[in-house]
Amino acid sequence: MPRDPRYDVLFEPVQIGPLTAKNRFYQVPHCTGMGWLRPNMLAAMRGVKAEGGWGVVNTEYCSIHPSSDDLPYPYASLWDPSDVTAHAKMTGNVHEHGALAGVELWHGGSRSSNQFSRDVSIGAASLPSASGVPFQSRAMDRQDIADLRQWHRDAALRARDAEFDLVYVYATHGYLLSHFLSAQTNQRTDEYGGNLRNRTRLCRELIEETRQAVGDSCAVAVRFAVDGLSNDNESRDMFSLMAEMPDLWDITVNDYSHEMGVSRFVGEASLEPLMSFVKSATTKPVVSVGRFTSPDTMVSYIKRGISDFIGAARPSIADPFLPNKIADGRPEDIRECIGCNICYAGDSLGVPIRCTQNPTMGEEWRKGWHPENINTKQSGDKILVVGAGPAGLECARALGQRGYEVMLSEARRELGGRVTLEARLPGLSEWVRVRDYRTQQLQTMANVEIYPESELSADDVALVEPDHVVIATGSNWRSDGLGRSNTAGISGLQAPSQVFTPDDIMAGRLPEGRVLVFDDDSYYMAAVIAELLQATASGVTYVTPENLVASFGAETAEQHGTQRRLMELGVDLILAHNLDGFDGSEAVLKCSYTDRSRTVPADAVVMVTARSPNETLYRELRVKRSQGAAGSLKSIRRIGDCEAPAIIASAVYAGHRYAREFDDPDADKSCTRRDRPEA
C-alpha cells in the first residue's frame, strides 16, 4: 500500500552537522544487556533496526576508560583497538541499510563503583556510589580533569575509526558530567565550580575537543536533561550557554522512571511539557523520546516544532520495523510497545534484552531470528493450539505466518487469556496490545481457524484429528499460600471462603470489609489489586515478606512509583512480614527476620503467591497417546504458563519458539550460539 501522505513529514531527510539522516526516526542510545560482553548479538540487533527503517541507530552507554565501569550491568566500551573491531561490526550492519550509527561516550563518575576494573571512582566531588555499594569517589583535581579530557578525546578517535557517524557527549542521568552541571553535587571552588559558566566548563570543553578530534567525519551530539538542576530556569540558562555548540541535542530528563516510565504511570509524549522550549532556544536539530507508538502523535510533534526527530528506545525494541511499516502504508501492523519495561529488566539483571511484544529481540544473532521473516512450512501437517492467551496467540500467529493449517481453540468468548483480564486492572490497559496485535494478524490468515467458547476435552481433541497439539491453557493463582516464602503453603488458613486470588478479583468477585493483600509474588499484581480494592473495600493492608513493595519492580524502574502510589492512596503497608494464619477476622503475621508475631484485623485475604499450571488436558492426552487412543497424533507439547508460569514476555516467547522450531530439522532446540568478547 502507498504511504499515507499525512506521514510524509516523518520521512524527510534531516541535516546533522556534516551528515544527513535519511528520515526522522531516531533510535536513541539505550541499554541492551549486551555491551562489550556480547558484541555479535549487539551488532545483529542494531543492524535489524537499521533494516527496519530507523534513520539513526545508536549504541548504549559506551565507557571511555576503565574508571567508568558499570558491571554487572553490561555497557559498551571504547578502551582499546579491540573495541574498535567489535564496534565496526555494528556500524557495518547499520550502514548497510543507509542509516547513521551513533555512539554515546560515557563516564559514570561516582555512579560507577568499578567493581570489575577496580579503578578508584572519580567525580566532581567525593560522593558515595549511587549504585548502593559502600564505595566513594575521589574528588577530581586538575590532573584528573586533564586525564578525563584526554580519555574522551581518545575514545572519540576510536569511534571515528570504528566508522561511527555521531559521537555523543553524555551529560545527564546522574553520571559524571551531570554532577559537574548541578549546583547540588558541584561544590567546587575552582574554575569548574560555582557559577553556570564554570559548571558547564567541562561539558563545553568536551564538546569542543570531540569536534576537533573527529573533524568533519562525524557529527557531535549532546545528551542533556532539562530537569534535575537547582531549578527550571537554571536548566534553561545552562542550555542557552551551550545551545549552538553541538550538531544535535538529545533532550531527556534525569529521572529514569519518568523518561522511561512504565505505562501504569507515564503516557505517550510525556516529556513535552518539560522540553517544549528547547527548539526556540537553538537552531540545531533536537531529538527526544516519549514512547511514541502513534504515527499521528509523531507527526504532531514534528509539525508543532517540539522536536526534529522522533526519538525512540522501547518502540524500536517492540517493533524494529516501525518506520518501514509506516512507510509501506501498514501502520496497523506495528507491534506497539506496552510500556512494561521488561526490556529494561534484562539490562538490570545483566542479561540480554527481551521484549513482551517482540519475542525475537535479542535473538537475532544467537538464534538467527528476524522480527518480520520466518521460515516457511516444512510439511502439510495440521496443528491444533488449545488456549488463546499470549502463548497460544503467538504460537498460532507464527505458525500461520509459516503457512501451516492451524486451529486455535479458546474456552472463553474473548481471546487473550490473562492479558485480556489483567488489562482491566488499574494502569494496565495498554497491555491489551499483546492480544490486539496478534488477533489482528490472525484475522488476515485464511489458513488459521479460530474457535472461541470451545473448551476441549481429550476426547474432543481426538475427534478433531490434528497431527500435532500445542497446549497453552495457562495457569491459575493458588489460594493455599504456597509460594517462595511458604513452599508447603500456609497451614493456618481457617476461613477458606474468605480467601481470594487474583483470578477472583479479575472475574469480578471482590472481597468486602477489611482486606489484606498478601504479596509473595513481588511483581505488579498484588499492588494493582491493592489499588483496585482500596476504592471498594473498607481499608486495604498490603503485606509482603520483602523489604519493598513489589520488589521486582526495581528491575523495571517502577518499584518507587508503585510504593508511592499505594502510600498516596492510603493503603497500609506492612513490609518484611510473612502471612502465618487467617481465621476470618484477623491475620497472623510473622516478621521475616525475628519470627515475632503480630495480628492485624482482616475480613478477607487476597493471596498473590504462586500459580498452578492448567495441565490436565496435556496429561490426559499423554495418557491417551501412550494407550494408542489418540489416533494419528504425532506430538503433544505444552507451552507458556501451562508449562511453567512466568511473565507475559515468557509466554509470548514460548509460543514463538515452538512455532519457529516446529518441523524444522535445522532448529537447535537444546542450546544457542554463545557470544563472547574476542579471546
C-alpha positions as CSV (number, residue, x, y, z in Angstrom):
1,M,0.0,0.0,0.0
2,P,1.2,3.6,-0.6
3,R,2.2,5.6,2.4
4,D,-0.4,7.9,3.9
5,P,0.7,11.4,2.8
6,R,-0.1,12.7,6.3
7,Y,3.1,10.9,7.4
8,D,5.4,12.2,4.7
9,V,7.0,14.7,7.1
10,L,8.4,11.7,9.1
11,F,10.5,10.6,6.1
12,E,12.1,14.0,5.3
13,P,15.9,13.9,5.5
14,V,17.4,16.0,8.3
15,Q,20.9,17.6,8.4
16,I,23.0,16.8,11.5
17,G,26.2,18.9,11.2
18,P,28.2,17.4,8.3
19,L,25.9,14.4,7.9
20,T,22.3,13.8,6.7
21,A,19.9,11.4,8.3
22,K,17.6,9.8,5.8
23,N,14.4,10.3,7.9
24,R,13.2,11.5,11.3
25,F,13.2,8.1,13.0
26,Y,16.0,8.1,15.6
27,Q,16.8,5.2,17.9
28,V,18.3,6.9,20.9
29,P,21.0,5.3,23.0
30,H,19.5,2.5,25.1
31,C,20.8,-0.4,27.2
32,T,20.8,-3.9,25.9
33,G,22.3,-6.2,28.5
34,M,24.9,-7.0,25.8
35,G,27.6,-4.3,25.6
36,W,31.2,-5.3,25.2
37,L,30.4,-8.8,26.6
38,R,28.2,-9.8,23.6
39,P,29.4,-7.9,20.5
40,N,27.9,-10.1,17.9
41,M,24.4,-10.1,19.4
42,L,24.6,-6.4,19.7
43,A,25.7,-5.8,16.2
44,A,23.0,-8.0,14.8
45,M,20.2,-6.4,16.9
46,R,21.2,-2.9,15.9
47,G,21.5,-3.9,12.3
48,V,18.0,-5.2,12.3
49,K,16.7,-1.8,13.5
50,A,18.5,-0.1,10.6
51,E,17.0,-2.7,8.2
52,G,13.6,-1.7,9.7
53,G,14.0,1.9,8.6
54,W,15.5,3.8,11.5
55,G,17.5,6.7,10.1
56,V,19.8,6.8,13.1
57,V,20.8,3.9,15.3
58,N,22.9,4.5,18.5
59,T,24.8,2.3,20.9
60,E,24.1,2.0,24.6
61,Y,26.3,4.0,27.1
62,C,29.9,3.4,26.0
63,S,32.7,3.7,28.5
64,I,35.7,5.7,27.6
65,H,38.0,4.3,30.3
66,P,38.3,1.6,32.9
67,S,37.5,4.1,35.6
68,S,34.0,4.1,34.2
69,D,32.9,0.5,34.8
70,D,29.3,-0.5,35.5
71,L,29.4,-4.3,35.7
72,P,27.3,-6.3,36.5
73,Y,25.3,-4.0,34.2
74,P,26.7,-4.6,30.7
75,Y,27.9,-1.5,28.8
76,A,29.7,-0.8,25.6
77,S,33.3,0.3,25.7
78,L,36.0,2.1,23.6
79,W,39.0,1.5,25.7
80,D,41.4,0.0,23.1
81,P,41.7,-1.2,19.5
82,S,39.8,-4.4,20.1
83,D,36.8,-2.4,20.9
84,V,37.1,-0.6,17.6
85,T,36.9,-4.0,15.9
86,A,33.8,-5.0,17.8
87,H,32.0,-1.8,17.1
88,A,32.8,-2.0,13.5
89,K,30.5,-5.0,13.3
90,M,27.7,-2.8,14.4
91,T,28.4,0.2,12.3
92,G,28.8,-2.0,9.2
93,N,25.4,-3.6,9.8
94,V,23.8,-0.2,10.3
95,H,25.4,1.4,7.3
96,E,24.4,-1.5,5.1
97,H,20.8,-0.2,5.3
98,G,21.6,3.5,4.8
99,A,21.3,4.6,8.5
100,L,23.7,6.6,10.6
101,A,25.4,4.9,13.5
102,G,25.9,6.8,16.8
103,V,28.0,6.1,19.9
104,E,27.2,7.5,23.4
105,L,30.6,8.2,25.0
106,W,30.2,7.9,28.8
107,H,31.9,8.3,32.1
108,G,30.0,7.3,35.1
109,G,31.8,9.3,37.7
110,S,30.8,8.5,41.3
111,R,27.9,6.4,40.0
112,S,30.4,3.8,38.7
113,S,31.9,1.8,41.6
114,N,34.2,0.0,39.1
115,Q,33.7,-3.5,40.6
116,F,35.3,-5.1,37.5
117,S,38.2,-2.8,36.7
118,R,38.8,-1.9,40.4
119,D,39.9,1.6,39.5
120,V,39.1,4.3,42.0
121,S,35.9,6.2,41.1
122,I,36.4,9.8,40.3
123,G,33.8,12.7,40.2
124,A,33.1,16.3,40.7
125,A,33.2,15.6,44.5
126,S,33.9,12.7,46.8
127,L,30.4,11.2,46.9
128,P,29.0,7.8,47.9
129,S,28.3,5.5,44.9
130,A,24.7,5.8,43.7
131,S,24.8,2.1,42.8
132,G,24.4,1.2,46.5
133,V,27.9,-0.3,47.2
134,P,30.0,1.1,50.1
135,F,32.4,3.0,47.9
136,Q,33.0,6.7,47.4
137,S,34.6,8.6,44.5
138,R,37.7,10.7,44.6
139,A,37.2,14.4,44.0
140,M,38.9,15.2,40.7
141,D,41.8,17.6,40.7
142,R,43.1,19.4,37.7
143,Q,45.2,16.5,36.6
144,D,42.2,14.2,36.8
145,I,40.2,16.6,34.6
146,A,43.0,16.8,32.1
147,D,43.2,13.0,32.0
148,L,39.4,12.7,31.5
149,R,39.5,15.1,28.6
150,Q,42.3,13.0,27.0
151,W,40.4,9.8,27.6
152,H,37.3,11.3,26.0
153,R,39.3,12.6,23.0
154,D,40.9,9.2,22.6
155,A,37.5,7.4,22.7
156,A,36.2,9.9,20.1
157,L,39.1,9.0,17.8
158,R,38.4,5.3,18.3
159,A,34.7,6.0,17.5
160,R,35.7,7.6,14.3
161,D,38.0,4.7,13.4
162,A,35.0,2.3,14.1
163,E,33.2,4.4,11.5
164,F,30.6,5.9,13.8
165,D,28.8,8.9,12.3
166,L,27.6,10.6,15.5
167,V,29.7,10.9,18.7
168,Y,28.0,11.8,21.9
169,V,28.9,13.9,25.0
170,Y,26.7,12.4,27.7
171,A,25.7,15.0,30.3
172,T,22.8,13.6,32.2
173,H,21.3,10.7,34.2
174,G,23.5,11.2,37.3
175,Y,26.8,10.4,35.6
176,L,30.0,12.4,35.8
177,L,29.1,15.5,33.7
178,S,25.7,15.9,35.3
179,H,27.4,16.1,38.7
180,F,29.6,19.0,37.4
181,L,26.5,20.7,36.0
182,S,24.5,20.5,39.2
183,A,25.0,23.0,42.0
184,Q,23.9,20.4,44.4
185,T,26.7,18.0,43.6
186,N,29.3,20.5,42.4
187,Q,30.6,22.4,45.4
188,R,34.0,23.1,43.8
189,T,35.7,26.4,44.3
190,D,38.0,26.2,41.3
191,E,37.2,27.2,37.7
192,Y,34.9,24.1,37.3
193,G,32.6,25.1,40.1
194,G,30.4,28.0,41.2
195,N,28.5,29.9,38.6
196,L,26.8,28.4,35.5
197,R,29.7,29.1,33.1
198,N,32.1,27.4,35.4
199,R,29.9,24.4,36.0
200,T,29.4,24.0,32.2
201,R,33.1,24.4,31.5
202,L,34.0,20.7,31.4
203,C,31.0,19.9,29.2
204,R,31.8,22.7,26.8
205,E,35.5,21.6,26.7
206,L,34.4,18.0,25.8
207,I,32.1,19.2,23.1
208,E,34.8,21.4,21.5
209,E,37.5,18.7,21.9
210,T,35.3,16.0,20.5
211,R,34.6,18.1,17.4
212,Q,38.3,18.8,17.0
213,A,39.1,15.1,17.2
214,V,36.5,13.8,14.7
215,G,36.6,16.8,12.4
216,D,34.0,16.7,9.6
217,S,33.8,12.9,9.5
218,C,31.3,12.8,12.4
219,A,28.6,14.9,14.0
220,V,28.7,15.7,17.7
221,A,25.6,15.2,19.8
222,V,24.9,16.1,23.4
223,R,22.5,14.3,25.7
224,F,21.2,16.8,28.2
225,A,18.4,16.8,30.8
226,V,16.0,19.7,31.2
227,D,15.3,18.8,34.8
228,G,17.2,17.9,37.9
229,L,19.2,21.1,38.4
230,S,18.6,23.7,41.0
231,N,15.5,25.0,39.2
232,D,13.9,25.0,35.8
233,N,15.3,28.5,35.0
234,E,18.8,27.3,35.7
235,S,18.3,24.4,33.2
236,R,17.2,26.8,30.5
237,D,20.1,29.2,31.2
238,M,22.6,26.4,31.1
239,F,21.2,25.1,27.9
240,S,21.4,28.6,26.4
241,L,25.1,28.8,27.2
242,M,25.7,25.7,25.0
243,A,22.8,25.9,22.6
244,E,24.8,26.3,19.4
245,M,27.8,24.1,20.3
246,P,26.8,20.6,19.2
247,D,25.3,19.4,16.0
248,L,22.4,17.8,17.7
249,W,20.7,17.9,21.1
250,D,19.3,14.7,22.6
251,I,16.9,16.1,25.2
252,T,15.8,14.0,28.2
253,V,15.2,14.1,31.9
254,N,17.4,12.9,34.8
255,D,14.6,10.7,36.2
256,Y,14.6,7.3,34.5
257,S,11.2,6.5,36.0
258,H,9.8,9.4,34.0
259,E,11.9,9.2,30.9
260,M,11.2,5.5,30.5
261,G,8.3,5.3,32.9
262,V,6.0,2.3,32.7
263,S,2.6,2.8,31.1
264,R,1.0,2.4,34.5
265,F,2.3,5.8,35.4
266,V,3.6,7.6,32.3
267,G,1.8,8.1,29.0
268,E,3.0,8.8,25.4
269,A,4.9,12.0,24.7
270,S,5.2,12.8,28.5
271,L,8.4,14.9,28.2
272,E,6.8,17.6,26.1
273,P,5.9,20.0,28.9
274,L,9.5,20.0,30.1
275,M,11.3,20.3,26.8
276,S,9.0,22.2,24.6
277,F,11.1,25.4,25.0
278,V,14.3,23.7,23.5
279,K,13.5,24.3,19.8
280,S,13.1,28.0,20.4
281,A,16.5,28.2,22.1
282,T,18.7,26.6,19.4
283,T,19.0,26.3,15.7
284,K,20.4,22.8,16.0
285,P,18.2,19.7,15.4
286,V,16.6,18.2,18.5
287,V,15.5,14.7,19.4
288,S,13.6,13.5,22.4
289,V,11.8,10.4,23.5
290,G,8.2,9.7,24.6
291,R,7.4,6.1,23.9
292,F,5.9,7.1,20.6
293,T,3.6,4.4,19.1
294,S,1.1,6.6,17.2
295,P,2.2,8.0,13.8
296,D,-0.3,10.8,14.3
297,T,1.4,11.8,17.6
298,M,4.8,11.7,15.8
299,V,3.6,14.0,13.1
300,S,2.1,16.4,15.6
301,Y,5.4,16.5,17.5
302,I,7.3,17.5,14.3
303,K,4.7,19.9,12.9
304,R,4.3,21.8,16.2
305,G,8.0,22.3,16.4
306,I,8.6,20.3,19.5
307,S,11.3,18.1,18.0
308,D,13.1,17.4,14.7
309,F,13.4,13.7,15.2
310,I,11.2,11.0,16.7
311,G,13.4,9.5,19.4
312,A,12.6,6.0,20.5
313,A,14.1,3.2,22.5
314,R,11.3,1.0,23.6
315,P,9.1,1.4,20.5
316,S,12.2,0.4,18.4
317,I,12.6,-2.7,20.6
318,A,8.9,-3.7,20.3
319,D,9.0,-3.2,16.6
320,P,12.3,-2.6,14.8
321,F,10.3,-2.2,11.6
322,L,8.0,0.5,12.8
323,P,9.4,3.1,10.3
324,N,9.1,0.8,7.3
325,K,5.5,-0.2,8.3
326,I,4.5,3.4,8.3
327,A,6.4,4.0,5.0
328,D,4.7,1.0,3.4
329,G,1.2,2.1,4.4
330,R,0.9,-0.6,7.1
331,P,0.7,1.2,10.4
332,E,-1.9,-1.3,11.6
333,D,0.9,-3.9,11.6
334,I,3.0,-2.1,14.1
335,R,3.7,-4.1,17.3
336,E,3.1,-1.2,19.8
337,C,5.2,-1.0,22.9
338,I,3.1,-1.7,26.0
339,G,5.4,0.1,28.4
340,C,6.0,-2.9,30.7
341,N,9.8,-2.3,30.8
342,I,10.7,-5.9,30.6
343,C,13.3,-4.7,28.1
344,Y,15.0,-2.7,30.9
345,A,14.8,-5.6,33.3
346,G,17.1,-7.5,31.0
347,D,19.9,-4.9,31.5
348,S,19.1,-4.6,35.2
349,L,19.6,-8.3,35.6
350,G,22.8,-8.3,33.4
351,V,21.3,-10.5,30.7
352,P,20.4,-9.7,27.0
353,I,17.4,-7.6,26.4
354,R,14.0,-9.2,25.8
355,C,10.6,-7.8,24.9
356,T,7.0,-8.8,25.7
357,Q,5.7,-7.8,22.2
358,N,8.8,-8.8,20.2
359,P,10.0,-12.3,21.1
360,T,12.8,-12.1,18.5
361,M,14.5,-9.2,20.4
362,G,18.0,-10.3,21.5
363,E,17.8,-13.5,19.4
364,E,18.8,-12.0,16.0
365,W,22.4,-13.4,16.2
366,R,22.3,-16.4,18.5
367,K,19.1,-18.0,17.1
368,G,19.0,-16.2,13.7
369,W,15.5,-14.9,14.4
370,H,14.2,-12.0,12.4
371,P,11.2,-9.9,13.6
372,E,9.4,-10.0,10.3
373,N,10.7,-13.0,8.4
374,I,10.2,-16.7,9.3
375,N,11.0,-20.0,7.6
376,T,8.2,-21.4,5.6
377,K,6.4,-24.7,6.5
378,Q,8.2,-28.0,6.0
379,S,5.2,-30.2,5.8
380,G,1.4,-30.3,5.3
381,D,0.7,-31.2,9.0
382,K,-2.3,-29.7,10.8
383,I,-1.7,-28.2,14.2
384,L,-4.3,-27.6,17.0
385,V,-3.4,-24.9,19.5
386,V,-5.5,-25.1,22.6
387,G,-5.7,-21.8,24.5
388,A,-5.7,-18.3,23.1
389,G,-3.7,-16.5,25.7
390,P,-0.4,-14.8,24.9
391,A,1.5,-18.1,24.3
392,G,-1.3,-19.6,22.2
393,L,-2.0,-16.5,20.2
394,E,1.7,-16.0,19.3
395,C,2.1,-19.7,18.5
396,A,-0.9,-19.7,16.2
397,R,0.2,-16.4,14.6
398,A,3.8,-17.5,13.9
399,L,2.7,-21.0,12.6
400,G,0.1,-19.3,10.4
401,Q,2.8,-16.9,9.1
402,R,4.9,-20.0,8.2
403,G,1.9,-21.3,6.2
404,Y,0.7,-24.2,8.4
405,E,-3.0,-25.1,8.7
406,V,-3.8,-24.1,12.3
407,M,-6.8,-24.4,14.5
408,L,-6.9,-22.2,17.6
409,S,-9.5,-23.1,20.3
410,E,-10.3,-20.9,23.3
411,A,-12.6,-21.8,26.2
412,R,-13.7,-18.2,26.8
413,R,-15.6,-16.0,24.4
414,E,-12.8,-13.4,24.5
415,L,-9.4,-14.2,23.2
416,G,-6.2,-13.1,25.1
417,G,-6.3,-15.2,28.3
418,R,-4.5,-13.5,31.1
419,V,-3.7,-10.4,29.0
420,T,-7.3,-9.6,28.5
421,L,-8.0,-10.0,32.2
422,E,-5.0,-8.1,33.5
423,A,-5.5,-5.2,31.1
424,R,-8.7,-4.4,33.1
425,L,-6.7,-3.8,36.3
426,P,-5.6,-0.2,37.2
427,G,-2.9,1.1,34.9
428,L,-2.5,-2.0,32.7
429,S,-4.9,-1.0,29.8
430,E,-2.0,-0.8,27.3
431,W,-1.2,-4.5,27.9
432,V,-4.1,-5.4,25.8
433,R,-1.9,-4.6,22.8
434,V,-0.3,-8.0,23.2
435,R,-3.7,-9.5,22.3
436,D,-4.8,-7.0,19.8
437,Y,-1.7,-7.2,17.6
438,R,-1.9,-11.0,17.4
439,T,-5.7,-11.2,16.8
440,Q,-5.5,-8.6,14.1
441,Q,-2.7,-10.5,12.3
442,L,-4.6,-13.8,12.7
443,Q,-7.7,-12.3,11.1
444,T,-5.7,-11.9,7.8
445,M,-4.7,-15.5,7.7
446,A,-7.0,-17.8,5.8
447,N,-5.1,-20.8,7.0
448,V,-5.9,-20.2,10.7
449,E,-9.3,-21.0,12.1
450,I,-10.3,-19.6,15.5
451,Y,-12.9,-21.3,17.7
452,P,-13.9,-19.2,20.8
453,E,-16.1,-20.7,23.5
454,S,-14.6,-24.1,22.7
455,E,-13.3,-25.9,25.7
456,L,-11.9,-29.1,24.6
457,S,-11.5,-32.5,26.4
458,A,-9.0,-35.2,25.4
459,D,-11.8,-37.0,23.5
460,D,-12.7,-33.7,21.7
461,V,-9.0,-33.4,20.6
462,A,-9.0,-36.9,19.3
463,L,-12.1,-36.2,17.2
464,V,-10.5,-33.2,15.6
465,E,-7.7,-35.4,14.4
466,P,-4.8,-32.9,14.3
467,D,-1.3,-34.0,13.5
468,H,0.1,-32.0,16.4
469,V,-1.4,-30.5,19.6
470,V,0.0,-27.5,21.4
471,I,-1.5,-27.0,24.9
472,A,-1.4,-23.3,26.0
473,T,-4.1,-23.4,28.7
474,G,-2.3,-21.1,31.1
475,S,-2.4,-21.3,34.9
476,N,-4.4,-20.3,37.9
477,W,-3.4,-18.4,41.0
478,R,-3.2,-20.6,44.1
479,S,-5.3,-19.9,47.2
480,D,-3.3,-22.1,49.7
481,G,-0.5,-19.6,50.2
482,L,2.2,-21.8,48.6
483,G,4.9,-19.5,47.3
484,R,8.6,-18.7,47.6
485,S,8.2,-17.9,51.3
486,N,5.9,-20.7,52.1
487,T,6.9,-23.7,50.0
488,A,4.4,-26.0,51.7
489,G,1.6,-23.5,51.7
490,I,0.1,-21.8,54.8
491,S,-1.4,-24.2,57.2
492,G,-3.2,-21.6,59.3
493,L,-5.9,-20.6,56.8
494,Q,-9.1,-21.3,58.8
495,A,-11.6,-19.3,56.7
496,P,-11.1,-20.5,53.0
497,S,-14.4,-18.9,51.9
498,Q,-12.8,-15.5,52.7
499,V,-9.6,-16.2,50.9
500,F,-9.4,-14.8,47.3
501,T,-6.9,-14.9,44.5
502,P,-6.2,-12.6,41.6
503,D,-8.4,-14.8,39.4
504,D,-11.3,-14.0,41.7
505,I,-10.6,-10.3,41.5
506,M,-10.3,-10.3,37.7
507,A,-13.5,-12.3,37.5
508,G,-15.3,-9.6,39.5
509,R,-15.6,-11.5,42.7
510,L,-14.5,-8.8,45.2
511,P,-14.0,-9.2,48.9
512,E,-15.8,-7.0,51.4
513,G,-14.7,-5.3,54.6
514,R,-11.1,-5.0,55.6
515,V,-8.9,-6.7,53.1
516,L,-5.3,-7.9,53.4
517,V,-3.4,-8.4,50.2
518,F,-0.5,-10.8,50.7
519,D,2.3,-10.4,48.1
520,D,4.7,-13.2,47.8
521,D,5.0,-12.7,44.0
522,S,6.8,-9.3,44.3
523,Y,5.9,-8.0,40.9
524,Y,2.9,-5.8,39.9
525,M,-0.1,-8.0,40.5
526,A,-0.6,-7.5,44.3
527,A,0.0,-3.8,44.0
528,V,-2.6,-3.2,41.3
529,I,-5.1,-5.3,43.2
530,A,-4.5,-3.3,46.4
531,E,-5.0,-0.2,44.3
532,L,-8.3,-1.5,42.9
533,L,-9.6,-2.7,46.2
534,Q,-8.7,0.5,48.0
535,A,-11.6,2.1,46.1
536,T,-14.2,-0.6,47.1
537,A,-13.1,-2.2,50.4
538,S,-13.2,-0.8,54.0
539,G,-9.5,-0.4,54.1
540,V,-6.6,-2.4,52.5
541,T,-3.4,-3.7,54.1
542,Y,-0.6,-4.8,51.8
543,V,1.8,-7.3,53.4
544,T,4.9,-8.8,51.9
545,P,7.9,-10.8,53.2
546,E,10.2,-8.5,51.2
547,N,11.7,-5.2,52.3
548,L,10.0,-3.3,49.5
549,V,6.6,-3.1,47.9
550,A,6.7,-5.1,44.6
551,S,10.4,-5.5,44.9
552,F,10.9,-7.0,41.3
553,G,9.7,-3.6,40.1
554,A,13.2,-2.2,40.8
555,E,14.3,-4.1,37.7
556,T,11.6,-2.4,35.6
557,A,12.1,1.1,37.1
558,E,8.6,1.1,38.6
559,Q,9.1,0.0,42.3
560,H,9.4,3.5,43.6
561,G,6.3,4.6,41.7
562,T,4.4,1.6,42.9
563,Q,5.2,2.1,46.5
564,R,4.4,5.8,46.2
565,R,1.1,5.1,44.6
566,L,-0.1,2.8,47.4
567,M,1.1,5.3,50.1
568,E,-0.7,8.1,48.4
569,L,-3.9,6.1,48.2
570,G,-3.7,5.3,51.9
571,V,-3.0,1.6,51.7
572,D,-1.4,0.3,54.9
573,L,1.9,-1.2,54.1
574,I,3.5,-3.9,56.3
575,L,6.9,-5.0,54.9
576,A,9.2,-7.8,55.9
577,H,6.3,-9.9,57.3
578,N,5.0,-13.3,56.2
579,L,1.4,-14.4,56.5
580,D,1.2,-17.2,59.1
581,G,-2.6,-17.6,59.5
582,F,-6.1,-16.2,59.0
583,D,-9.3,-17.0,60.9
584,G,-11.8,-14.8,59.1
585,S,-11.4,-11.7,61.3
586,E,-7.7,-11.5,62.0
587,A,-4.5,-12.3,60.2
588,V,-1.4,-13.5,61.9
589,L,1.9,-12.1,60.6
590,K,5.4,-13.2,61.3
591,C,8.5,-11.0,61.0
592,S,10.8,-12.2,58.2
593,Y,13.8,-11.6,60.4
594,T,12.8,-12.4,64.0
595,D,9.8,-14.7,63.7
596,R,7.9,-12.4,66.1
597,S,4.2,-12.5,65.5
598,R,1.6,-9.8,65.4
599,T,-2.1,-9.7,64.4
600,V,-3.9,-7.3,62.1
601,P,-7.7,-7.1,61.5
602,A,-8.8,-8.6,58.2
603,D,-12.2,-9.8,56.9
604,A,-10.6,-11.2,53.7
605,V,-7.3,-12.1,52.3
606,V,-6.2,-11.9,48.7
607,M,-3.3,-14.4,48.0
608,V,-0.8,-13.3,45.4
609,T,1.7,-16.0,45.8
610,A,2.2,-18.7,43.1
611,R,0.3,-20.3,40.2
612,S,-0.7,-23.8,39.3
613,P,-0.3,-24.8,35.6
614,N,-3.5,-25.9,33.9
615,E,-2.0,-29.1,32.6
616,T,-4.9,-31.6,33.0
617,L,-5.6,-31.7,29.2
618,Y,-1.9,-32.2,28.5
619,R,-1.6,-35.1,30.9
620,E,-4.8,-36.7,29.7
621,L,-3.6,-36.5,26.1
622,R,-0.3,-38.0,27.0
623,V,-2.1,-41.0,28.6
624,K,-4.4,-41.4,25.6
625,R,-1.4,-41.4,23.2
626,S,0.5,-43.9,25.3
627,Q,-2.5,-46.2,25.1
628,G,-2.8,-45.8,21.4
629,A,-6.1,-44.0,21.7
630,A,-5.1,-40.6,20.3
631,G,-5.4,-41.5,16.6
632,S,-2.6,-40.3,14.4
633,L,-1.4,-37.6,16.8
634,K,2.3,-37.2,16.2
635,S,3.2,-34.8,19.1
636,I,1.8,-33.1,22.2
637,R,3.6,-30.1,23.6
638,R,2.7,-27.6,26.4
639,I,3.9,-24.0,26.3
640,G,3.8,-20.9,28.3
641,D,2.2,-20.7,31.7
642,C,0.8,-24.2,31.2
643,E,4.3,-25.5,31.3
644,A,5.9,-23.1,33.8
645,P,4.0,-19.9,35.0
646,A,6.1,-16.8,34.4
647,I,5.8,-13.3,33.0
648,I,3.8,-12.5,29.8
649,A,7.0,-12.0,27.8
650,S,8.0,-15.6,28.6
651,A,4.6,-16.9,27.4
652,V,4.9,-15.0,24.1
653,Y,8.5,-16.2,23.7
654,A,7.4,-19.8,24.3
655,G,4.7,-19.6,21.7
656,H,7.1,-18.1,19.2
657,R,9.8,-20.5,19.9
658,Y,7.5,-23.5,19.3
659,A,6.4,-22.1,16.0
660,R,9.9,-21.3,14.9
661,E,11.3,-24.7,15.7
662,F,8.4,-26.8,14.8
663,D,9.1,-29.3,12.0
664,D,12.5,-27.6,11.3
665,P,15.4,-30.1,11.2
666,D,17.9,-27.2,11.4
667,A,16.4,-25.8,14.6
668,D,18.7,-26.0,17.6
669,K,16.3,-26.9,20.4
670,S,18.9,-27.7,23.1
671,C,21.2,-24.6,23.1
672,T,22.0,-21.4,21.3
673,R,25.2,-19.8,20.0
674,R,27.2,-18.3,22.8
675,D,28.6,-14.8,22.2
676,R,31.7,-13.6,23.9
677,P,34.4,-10.9,23.5
678,E,37.4,-11.7,21.3
679,A,39.8,-14.0,23.1
